[in-house]
Amino acid sequence: MPSHRITGLDEEQVEELASRLETRIEWDQEKGRPRKLTLRQTLRAVVLYERQNMTQEVIAWIYGVSQPQISAMIKFLEPHIEAVLAEFVPDPADALPDRVSCIDGTLMPCWSYEGHPELYSGKHHTTGHVVQVASDLDGAVRAISDPYPGSWHDVHAYAETGWAEHVGDDGGIGDKGYVGTGLATPKKKPRGGELSNRDKECNKEINGLRSVVERAISHVKSWRIFHTDYRRPLHTFAQAFRTTRALYFFSTTF
């Protein structure tokens, strides 16, 4: 408890992660009140939260502790998990050159935090953070960008990532939202006109190639903190995102 299907990590991965954390933090303190949960129990609770975006009250009930204790555990362990798994997060400068990259953006939804209209996405009609994802032609995720305000268009977010420097001209494929970025994109229908048969065939080929990144994004969003509304205070999102990104790459490559 919990199983690989629920947490996204198998027992070998949980043990590896716990062992790495033990080199960084001292869990069983000699002084003070003993902790109610072991490091491995706490680790599973935190990973369960990131994987399922489950309410902390439910996780607290599962482990027989209070909701504030779960909240404190998540806040404490997240930066340590990010640190010990940093080597698994690809550097775009290494991961993107010398291969064709399929690029797409996705919205990671959050609550409508008061005073943050920059999070509202007119495209999705909700609030969240825009993230860029790059996959290869086999659908393997090669890079996940940092999060940007939900109001940003994909072309803006892509420019901010700096990935174009590594993808190069004609080294990547995107949808029509990336026209003008150097990526290969479908041709838009001319105003008042129609696409030629050749252009239609070209668009069909490009869309067929880039469909793999949409499936890759679905796989990334199996970590449901990326897929369902983020409920904690807004200032905690960046850390939760980086932690879950590290867990995703660890789960797929270790």
ChimeraX attribute file (.defattr): number of C-alpha atoms within 10 A of each C-alpha:
attribute: neighborCount
match mode: 1-to-1
recipient: residues
	/A:1	9
	/A:2	16
	/A:3	12
	/A:4	13
	/A:5	9
	/A:6	16
	/A:7	21
	/A:8	22
	/A:9	24
	/A:10	15
	/A:11	11
	/A:12	10
	/A:13	15
	/A:14	19
	/A:15	14
	/A:16	13
	/A:17	19
	/A:18	19
	/A:19	14
	/A:20	16
	/A:21	21
	/A:22	13
	/A:23	9
	/A:24	12
	/A:25	11
	/A:26	10
	/A:27	13
	/A:28	14
	/A:29	9
	/A:30	8
	/A:31	6
	/A:32	7
	/A:33	8
	/A:34	11
	/A:35	11
	/A:36	12
	/A:37	16
	/A:38	12
	/A:39	20
	/A:40	15
	/A:41	15
	/A:42	19
	/A:43	22
	/A:44	21
	/A:45	24
	/A:46	24
	/A:47	26
	/A:48	22
	/A:49	23
	/A:50	25
	/A:51	24
	/A:52	18
	/A:53	19
	/A:54	15
	/A:55	13
	/A:56	20
	/A:57	14
	/A:58	14
	/A:59	19
	/A:60	17
	/A:61	12
	/A:62	12
	/A:63	15
	/A:64	11
	/A:65	14
	/A:66	14
	/A:67	16
	/A:68	12
	/A:69	13
	/A:70	23
	/A:71	16
	/A:72	10
	/A:73	17
	/A:74	20
	/A:75	15
	/A:76	12
	/A:77	19
	/A:78	20
	/A:79	14
	/A:80	16
	/A:81	23
	/A:82	21
	/A:83	16
	/A:84	17
	/A:85	19
	/A:86	17
	/A:87	12
	/A:88	18
	/A:89	20
	/A:90	16
	/A:91	12
	/A:92	19
	/A:93	13
	/A:94	11
	/A:95	19
	/A:96	25
	/A:97	17
	/A:98	11
	/A:99	14
	/A:100	17
	/A:101	31
	/A:102	32
	/A:103	28
	/A:104	24
	/A:105	24
	/A:106	21
	/A:107	23
	/A:108	24
	/A:109	23
	/A:110	24
	/A:111	16
	/A:112	17
	/A:113	14
	/A:114	6
	/A:115	7
	/A:116	11
	/A:117	13
	/A:118	14
	/A:119	22
	/A:120	21
	/A:121	20
	/A:122	12
	/A:123	11
	/A:124	13
	/A:125	10
	/A:126	17
	/A:127	24
	/A:128	28
	/A:129	23
	/A:130	24
	/A:131	23
	/A:132	23
	/A:133	23
	/A:134	31
	/A:135	28
	/A:136	23
	/A:137	18
	/A:138	12
	/A:139	20
	/A:140	18
	/A:141	25
	/A:142	21
	/A:143	24
	/A:144	23
	/A:145	20
	/A:146	17
	/A:147	20
	/A:148	23
	/A:149	20
	/A:150	28
	/A:151	23
	/A:152	19
	/A:153	17
	/A:154	23
	/A:155	17
	/A:156	14
	/A:157	21
	/A:158	21
	/A:159	13
	/A:160	14
	/A:161	17
	/A:162	13
	/A:163	19
	/A:164	18
	/A:165	13
	/A:166	18
	/A:167	25
	/A:168	17
	/A:169	13
	/A:170	13
	/A:171	18
	/A:172	26
	/A:173	29
	/A:174	26
	/A:175	21
	/A:176	17
	/A:177	15
	/A:178	22
	/A:179	15
	/A:180	10
	/A:181	18
	/A:182	16
	/A:183	22
	/A:184	21
	/A:185	22
	/A:186	22
	/A:187	15
	/A:188	13
	/A:189	12
	/A:190	8
	/A:191	6
	/A:192	5
	/A:193	7
	/A:194	11
	/A:195	13
	/A:196	10
	/A:197	9
	/A:198	9
	/A:199	15
	/A:200	16
	/A:201	13
	/A:202	15
	/A:203	20
	/A:204	12
	/A:205	12
	/A:206	19
	/A:207	17
	/A:208	10
	/A:209	17
	/A:210	24
	/A:211	18
	/A:212	21
	/A:213	26
	/A:214	19
	/A:215	15
	/A:216	21
	/A:217	23
	/A:218	14
	/A:219	14
	/A:220	19
	/A:221	17
	/A:222	14
	/A:223	24
	/A:224	18
	/A:225	23
	/A:226	28
	/A:227	20
	/A:228	18
	/A:229	16
	/A:230	20
	/A:231	17
	/A:232	13
	/A:233	10
	/A:234	13
	/A:235	8
	/A:236	12
	/A:237	17
	/A:238	14
	/A:239	14
	/A:240	21
	/A:241	19
	/A:242	22
	/A:243	22
	/A:244	24
	/A:245	25
	/A:246	21
	/A:247	25
	/A:248	24
	/A:249	21
	/A:250	19
	/A:251	16
	/A:252	12
	/A:253	9
	/A:254	10
